[in-house]
Amino acid sequence: MKGTVTVDSNDNKVTNVYDEKEVSTKITVKPHICDSKNIYLELELNISNVINNVDDVVTVSKKYIKQFFYLPFNEPLILTGINKKNYKK
């Protein structure tokens, strides 16, 4: 939490101000055509999520991955393992 504003004397208003945190999954793919049979792909993953929120203090985890793939033309590339499961006790 960034701050709190309280107005009193019978009006009793409370305003809380919070920091903004970016939480997202961004996938960027840049294809390069090498020849008529092959494609070179640059793949970037930016993954961020909230891992803790205690007493209005938010902790964000960020991961960055950059990989390169050399594929035959018209063949699929399947991405796996970028999902996250939350387990609550």
DSSP file (Angstrom, degrees, kcal/mol; ACC not computed):
  #  RESIDUE AA STRUCTURE BP1 BP2  ACC     N-H-->O    O-->H-N    N-H-->O    O-->H-N    TCO  KAPPA ALPHA  PHI   PSI    X-CA   Y-CA   Z-CA
    1    1 A M              0   0    0      0, 0.0    17,-0.3     0, 0.0     3,-0.1   0.000 360.0 360.0 360.0 136.3    0.0    0.0    0.0
    2    2 A K        -     0   0    0     15,-2.5     2,-0.3     1,-0.3    16,-0.2   0.883 360.0 -39.5 -80.5 -42.0    1.3    3.4   -0.9
    3    3 A G  E     -A   17   0A   0     14,-1.5    14,-2.9     2,-0.0     2,-0.4  -0.988  45.4-125.1-175.1 170.2   -0.6    5.5    1.6
    4    4 A T  E     -A   16   0A   0     -2,-0.3     2,-0.5    12,-0.2    12,-0.2  -0.997  12.0-162.5-134.2 136.9   -3.8    6.2    3.5
    5    5 A V  E     -A   15   0A   0     10,-2.9    10,-3.1    -2,-0.4     2,-0.5  -0.983   9.9-171.1-118.4 127.2   -5.9    9.3    3.7
    6    6 A T  E     -A   14   0A   0     -2,-0.5     2,-0.5     8,-0.2     8,-0.2  -0.978   6.3-166.1-122.2 126.9   -8.4    9.7    6.5
    7    7 A V  E     +A   13   0A   0      6,-3.1     6,-2.3    -2,-0.5     2,-0.1  -0.948  21.8 164.6-109.9 125.5  -11.0   12.5    6.7
    8    8 A D        +     0   0    0     -2,-0.5     3,-0.3     4,-0.2     5,-0.0  -0.207  32.8 103.6-120.8-149.2  -12.7   12.8   10.1
    9    9 A S  S    S-     0   0    0      1,-0.2    -1,-0.1     2,-0.1    -2,-0.0   0.976 120.0 -41.8  59.9  62.9  -14.8   15.3   12.1
   10   10 A N  S    S+     0   0    0      1,-0.1    -1,-0.2    -3,-0.0    -2,-0.1   0.360 133.2  83.6  72.5  -0.8  -18.1   13.4   11.5
   11   11 A D        -     0   0    0     -3,-0.3    -3,-0.2     2,-0.1    -2,-0.1   0.696  67.6-170.4-100.3 -23.6  -17.4   12.7    7.8
   12   12 A N        +     0   0    0      1,-0.1     2,-0.4    -6,-0.1    -4,-0.2   0.808  17.7 161.4  38.1  65.8  -15.3    9.5    8.5
   13   13 A K  E     -A    7   0A   0     -6,-2.3    -6,-3.1     2,-0.0     2,-0.4  -0.928  20.1-166.2-113.5 139.0  -13.9    8.8    5.0
   14   14 A V  E     -A    6   0A   0     -2,-0.4     2,-0.5    -8,-0.2    -8,-0.2  -0.991   2.4-171.6-125.7 130.5  -10.9    6.5    4.4
   15   15 A T  E     -A    5   0A   0    -10,-3.1   -10,-2.9    -2,-0.4     2,-0.4  -0.987   4.9-162.5-123.0 125.5   -9.0    6.3    1.1
   16   16 A N  E     -A    4   0A   0     -2,-0.5     2,-0.5   -12,-0.2   -12,-0.2  -0.889   4.5-156.0-106.3 137.6   -6.3    3.7    0.5
   17   17 A V  E     -A    3   0A   0    -14,-2.9   -15,-2.5    -2,-0.4   -14,-1.5  -0.957  12.3-165.7-115.3 128.4   -3.8    4.2   -2.3
   18   18 A Y        -     0   0    0     -2,-0.5     2,-0.2   -17,-0.3    38,-0.0  -0.849  22.3-113.6-116.1 148.7   -2.1    1.1   -3.8
   19   19 A D        -     0   0    0     -2,-0.3     2,-0.5     1,-0.1    39,-0.0  -0.509  33.9-121.4 -71.5 146.0    1.0    0.6   -6.0
   20   20 A E        -     0   0    0     -2,-0.2     2,-0.4     2,-0.0    -1,-0.1  -0.788  28.3-169.5 -91.4 132.0    0.2   -0.8   -9.5
   21   21 A K        -     0   0    0     -2,-0.5     2,-0.5     2,-0.0    29,-0.1  -0.979  19.2-130.8-122.2 133.7    2.0   -4.1  -10.3
   22   22 A E        +     0   0    0     -2,-0.4     2,-0.4    27,-0.1    27,-0.0  -0.726  27.7 176.6 -85.1 126.6    2.0   -5.6  -13.8
   23   23 A V        +     0   0    0     -2,-0.5     2,-0.3     2,-0.0    26,-0.2  -0.978  25.6 115.3-131.2 117.3    1.0   -9.2  -13.9
   24   24 A S        -     0   0    0     -2,-0.4    24,-2.7    24,-0.4     2,-0.4  -0.975  57.8-115.6-165.4 172.5    0.8  -10.9  -17.3
   25   25 A T  E     -B   47   0B   0     -2,-0.3     2,-0.5    22,-0.2    22,-0.2  -0.982  32.4-174.4-123.8 117.1    2.1  -13.5  -19.7
   26   26 A K  E     -B   46   0B   0     20,-2.9    20,-2.5    -2,-0.4     2,-0.5  -0.950   5.3-170.3-115.9 129.9    3.5  -12.0  -22.9
   27   27 A I  E     -B   45   0B   0     -2,-0.5     2,-0.5    18,-0.2    18,-0.2  -0.979   2.8-173.9-120.5 122.7    4.6  -14.1  -25.8
   28   28 A T  E     -B   44   0B   0     16,-2.6    16,-2.7    -2,-0.5     2,-0.5  -0.971   1.0-174.1-118.5 127.5    6.6  -12.5  -28.7
   29   29 A V  E     -B   43   0B   0     -2,-0.5    14,-0.2    14,-0.2    -2,-0.0  -0.982   6.1-172.7-123.9 126.1    7.4  -14.5  -31.8
   30   30 A K  E     -B   42   0B   0     12,-2.5    12,-2.1    -2,-0.5     2,-0.3  -0.935  13.7-157.7-117.5 107.1    9.7  -13.2  -34.6
   31   31 A P  E     -B   41   0B   0      0, 0.0     2,-0.4     0, 0.0    10,-0.2  -0.615   7.5-169.3 -85.3 144.0    9.8  -15.5  -37.7
   32   32 A H  E     -B   40   0B   0      8,-2.4     8,-3.3    -2,-0.3     2,-0.7  -0.991  17.4-140.0-129.5 122.5   12.6  -15.4  -40.1
   33   33 A I  E     -B   39   0B   0     -2,-0.4     6,-0.2     6,-0.2     3,-0.1  -0.738  20.5-179.8 -85.2 116.7   12.3  -17.3  -43.4
   34   34 A C        -     0   0    0      4,-1.5     2,-0.2    -2,-0.7    -1,-0.2   0.921  62.6 -35.1 -83.1 -47.9   15.6  -18.9  -44.2
   35   35 A D  S    S-     0   0    0      3,-1.2     3,-0.3     0, 0.0    -1,-0.2  -0.815  81.1 -68.0-156.0-166.7   14.8  -20.6  -47.4
   36   36 A S  S    S+     0   0    0     -2,-0.2     3,-0.1     1,-0.2    -3,-0.0   0.587 130.0  37.9 -73.7  -7.8   11.8  -22.3  -49.0
   37   37 A K  S    S+     0   0    0      1,-0.1    36,-2.8    35,-0.1     2,-0.3   0.554 111.0  52.2-118.1 -11.5   11.9  -25.2  -46.6
   38   38 A N  E     - C   0  72B   0     -3,-0.3    -4,-1.5    34,-0.3    -3,-1.2  -0.945  51.0-162.7-137.0 150.8   12.9  -23.8  -43.2
   39   39 A I  E     -BC  33  71B   0     32,-3.2    32,-3.2    -2,-0.3     2,-0.5  -0.987  11.0-150.0-129.4 139.9   11.9  -21.1  -40.7
   40   40 A Y  E     -BC  32  70B   0     -8,-3.3    -8,-2.4    -2,-0.4     2,-0.4  -0.953  19.2-162.4-108.9 124.6   13.9  -19.6  -37.9
   41   41 A L  E     -BC  31  69B   0     28,-3.2    28,-2.4    -2,-0.5     2,-0.6  -0.906  14.5-157.3-114.1 134.7   11.9  -18.4  -34.9
   42   42 A E  E     -BC  30  68B   0    -12,-2.1   -12,-2.5    -2,-0.4     2,-0.5  -0.952  20.0-169.6-102.0 124.1   12.8  -16.1  -32.0
   43   43 A L  E     -BC  29  67B   0     24,-3.1    24,-2.7    -2,-0.6     2,-0.4  -0.966   7.7-175.9-120.9 125.7   10.6  -16.8  -29.1
   44   44 A E  E     -BC  28  66B   0    -16,-2.7   -16,-2.6    -2,-0.5     2,-0.5  -0.981   3.5-168.8-121.6 132.2   10.4  -14.6  -26.0
   45   45 A L  E     -BC  27  65B   0     20,-2.9    20,-2.5    -2,-0.4     2,-0.5  -0.984   5.2-175.5-120.1 126.7    8.3  -15.3  -22.9
   46   46 A N  E     +BC  26  64B   0    -20,-2.5   -20,-2.9    -2,-0.5     2,-0.5  -0.976  13.5 177.6-118.2 113.4    7.7  -12.7  -20.2
   47   47 A I  E     +BC  25  63B   0     16,-2.7    16,-3.0    -2,-0.5     2,-0.4  -0.969   5.1 167.2-123.1 126.8    5.8  -14.3  -17.3
   48   48 A S  E     + C   0  62B   0    -24,-2.7   -24,-0.4    -2,-0.5     2,-0.3  -0.999   3.4 161.9-138.3 142.7    4.9  -12.4  -14.1
   49   49 A N  E     - C   0  61B   0     12,-1.9    12,-3.0    -2,-0.4     2,-0.4  -0.984  43.4 -93.8-153.5 161.0    2.5  -13.3  -11.3
   50   50 A V  E     + C   0  60B   0     -2,-0.3    10,-0.2    10,-0.2     3,-0.1  -0.649  36.1 172.5 -78.5 126.1    1.6  -12.5   -7.7
   51   51 A I  E     +     0   0B   0      8,-2.7     2,-0.3    -2,-0.4     9,-0.2   0.591  66.2  16.3-108.6 -16.0    3.3  -15.0   -5.3
   52   52 A N  E     + C   0  59B   0      7,-1.4     7,-2.9     2,-0.0    -1,-0.3  -0.977  47.2 179.3-158.0 142.8    2.5  -13.3   -2.0
   53   53 A N  E     + C   0  58B   0     -2,-0.3     2,-0.4     5,-0.2     5,-0.2  -0.721  24.1 156.4-145.6  90.1    0.1  -10.6   -0.7
   54   54 A V  E >  S- C   0  57B   0      3,-1.7     3,-1.7    -2,-0.2    -2,-0.0  -0.970  70.0  -9.7-122.9 129.4    0.6  -10.1    3.1
   55   55 A D  T 3  S-     0   0    0     -2,-0.4    -1,-0.2     1,-0.3     3,-0.1   0.879 127.4 -57.1  53.5  43.3   -0.4   -6.9    4.9
   56   56 A D  T 3  S+     0   0    0      1,-0.2     2,-0.6    -3,-0.1    -1,-0.3   0.666 109.5 124.8  62.6  19.7   -1.0   -5.1    1.6
   57   57 A V  E <   -C   54   0B   0     -3,-1.7    -3,-1.7     2,-0.0     2,-0.5  -0.951  48.2-156.4-108.8 115.0    2.5   -5.8    0.4
   58   58 A V  E     -C   53   0B   0     -2,-0.6     2,-0.5    -5,-0.2    -5,-0.2  -0.784   5.2-160.6 -97.7 129.6    2.4   -7.5   -2.9
   59   59 A T  E     -C   52   0B   0     -7,-2.9    -8,-2.7    -2,-0.5    -7,-1.4  -0.943   9.5-162.7-109.0 127.7    5.4   -9.7   -4.1
   60   60 A V  E     -C   50   0B   0     -2,-0.5     2,-0.4   -10,-0.2   -10,-0.2  -0.922   8.3-148.1-114.9 132.9    5.6  -10.4   -7.9
   61   61 A S  E     -C   49   0B   0    -12,-3.0   -12,-1.9    -2,-0.4     2,-0.4  -0.844  16.3-167.1 -96.4 133.4    7.6  -13.1   -9.5
   62   62 A K  E     -C   48   0B   0     -2,-0.4     2,-0.4   -14,-0.2   -14,-0.2  -0.979   6.7-177.0-125.1 135.7    9.0  -12.4  -13.0
   63   63 A K  E     -C   47   0B   0    -16,-3.0   -16,-2.7    -2,-0.4     2,-0.4  -0.987   4.8-167.7-130.3 140.7   10.5  -14.8  -15.4
   64   64 A Y  E     +C   46   0B   0     -2,-0.4     2,-0.4   -18,-0.2   -18,-0.2  -0.996   7.4 177.9-130.7 129.8   12.1  -14.1  -18.8
   65   65 A I  E     -C   45   0B   0    -20,-2.5   -20,-2.9    -2,-0.4     2,-0.4  -0.997   6.7-175.1-131.9 133.7   12.9  -16.8  -21.4
   66   66 A K  E     +C   44   0B   0     -2,-0.4     2,-0.3   -22,-0.2   -22,-0.2  -0.985  15.3 167.0-129.6 122.7   14.3  -16.3  -24.9
   67   67 A Q  E     -C   43   0B   0    -24,-2.7   -24,-3.1    -2,-0.4     2,-0.4  -0.907  24.2-141.8-133.0 160.4   14.8  -19.3  -27.2
   68   68 A F  E     -C   42   0B   0     -2,-0.3     2,-0.4   -26,-0.2   -26,-0.2  -0.963  15.0-168.2-124.4 139.2   15.5  -19.9  -30.9
   69   69 A F  E     -C   41   0B   0    -28,-2.4   -28,-3.2    -2,-0.4     2,-0.6  -0.980  13.7-157.3-131.2 140.3   13.9  -22.6  -33.0
   70   70 A Y  E     +C   40   0B   0     -2,-0.4   -30,-0.2   -30,-0.2    -2,-0.0  -0.965  30.2 173.6-116.0 110.9   14.8  -23.9  -36.5
   71   71 A L  E     -C   39   0B   0    -32,-3.2   -32,-3.2    -2,-0.6     2,-0.2  -0.861  36.6-106.8-123.6 150.9   11.7  -25.6  -38.0
   72   72 A P  E >   -C   38   0B   0      0, 0.0     3,-1.4     0, 0.0   -34,-0.3  -0.502  56.5 -89.4 -66.5 145.1   10.7  -27.0  -41.3
   73   73 A F  T 3  S+     0   0    0    -36,-2.8   -37,-0.0     1,-0.2   -35,-0.0  -0.284 110.5  14.9 -58.5 139.6    8.2  -24.8  -43.2
   74   74 A N  T 3  S+     0   0    0      1,-0.2    -1,-0.2    -3,-0.1   -36,-0.0   0.653  95.1 125.9  66.9  20.7    4.5  -25.5  -42.3
   75   75 A E    <   -     0   0    0     -3,-1.4    -1,-0.2     1,-0.0     2,-0.1  -0.886  59.8-119.2-105.1 140.6    5.3  -27.5  -39.2
   76   76 A P        -     0   0    0      0, 0.0     2,-0.5     0, 0.0    -1,-0.0  -0.406  12.1-147.4 -78.2 153.6    3.8  -26.6  -35.9
   77   77 A L        -     0   0    0     -2,-0.1     2,-0.6    -6,-0.1    -6,-0.0  -0.990  15.2-156.1-115.5 122.4    5.7  -25.5  -32.8
   78   78 A I        -     0   0    0     -2,-0.5     2,-0.5     2,-0.0     0, 0.0  -0.886   1.4-154.2-106.8 121.5    3.9  -26.6  -29.6
   79   79 A L        +     0   0    0     -2,-0.6     2,-0.3     2,-0.0     3,-0.1  -0.797  21.2 170.1 -93.5 131.4    4.7  -24.7  -26.4
   80   80 A T        +     0   0    0     -2,-0.5    -2,-0.0     1,-0.1     0, 0.0  -0.926  48.0  40.2-134.6 161.2    4.2  -26.5  -23.1
   81   81 A G  S    S+     0   0    0     -2,-0.3    -1,-0.1     1,-0.1    -2,-0.0   0.599  74.5 109.3  82.5  11.8    5.0  -25.9  -19.5
   82   82 A I        +     0   0    0     -3,-0.1     2,-0.2     2,-0.0    -1,-0.1   0.400  55.5  95.2-100.4   4.1    4.1  -22.2  -19.3
   83   83 A N        -     0   0    0      2,-0.0     2,-0.4     0, 0.0    -3,-0.0  -0.515  61.1-149.0 -89.0 162.7    1.0  -22.7  -17.2
   84   84 A K        -     0   0    0     -2,-0.2     2,-0.5     2,-0.0    -2,-0.0  -0.995   2.6-155.1-134.4 137.9    0.9  -22.4  -13.4
   85   85 A K        -     0   0    0     -2,-0.4     2,-0.5     2,-0.0    -2,-0.0  -0.939   9.1-148.1-112.8 134.9   -1.2  -24.1  -10.9
   86   86 A N        -     0   0    0     -2,-0.5     2,-0.5     2,-0.0    -2,-0.0  -0.879   9.9-163.6-101.1 129.5   -2.0  -22.7   -7.4
   87   87 A Y        -     0   0    0     -2,-0.5     2,-0.4     2,-0.0    -2,-0.0  -0.957   3.1-163.2-113.7 124.9   -2.5  -25.0   -4.6
   88   88 A K              0   0    0     -2,-0.5    -2,-0.0     1,-0.1     0, 0.0  -0.891 360.0 360.0-109.3 138.0   -4.1  -23.8   -1.4
   89   89 A K              0   0    0     -2,-0.4    -1,-0.1     0, 0.0    -2,-0.0   0.438 360.0 360.0 -89.4 360.0   -3.9  -25.7    1.8
